[in-house]
């Protein structure tokens, strides 16, 4: 999974008011980081990152625990379906 910066998704989790165990929080952090890396542009407006985080959190709330599927759920916020940078069809 590589290095995960949990601090990047934690503010969004706190804002959502949902509590996850450490393992799930780590998976969500990895999914968020990978989704952000897939954008290949750190100059996105804050709302883009918030939308990505919200979709990841919603998917995790609904029981999803797979990092790739969580990442892809986040990327649907910006019209991407995976970390390959291709538009969803």
C-alpha positions, -999 to +999 in steps of 0.1 A: +000+000+000+030+023+004+032+053+028-001+066+038-006+102+050-037+096+072-037+133+081-049+141+046-083+124+050-087+127+088-102+162+087-128+150+062-137+120+084-140+143+114-162+166+095-184+137+084-189+128+121-183+091+114-159+069+134-139+041+118-115+017+133-077+023+127-075-004+099-104+011+080-091+046+085-057+035+071-073+019+040-094+051+035-063+072+038-045+051+012-075+053-011-077+091-007-040+096-013-040+074-044-071+092-058-054+126-053-022+113-070-043+101-099-053+137-105-017+145-113-024+182-105-021+195-069-037+228-080-072+215-077-097+236-057-103+223-021-139+213-030-125+186-054-106+170-026-136+173-003-158+156-029-133+128-033-131+123+005-168+124+008-173+096-017-147+075-001-162+080+033-197+072+020-185+040+004-167+030+036-199+038+056-217+014+033-192-014+041-166-011+013-131-020+026-112-026-007-086+002-012-090+001-050-127+003-050-126+031-024-101+050-046-124+045-076-154+057-057-135+089-048-124+094-084-160+093-096-162+128-081-140+141-108-152+118-137-123+094-134-128+057-129-093+046-119-058+058-112-049+057-149-062+092-155-087+082-181-122+096-182-151+074-171-173+065-200 
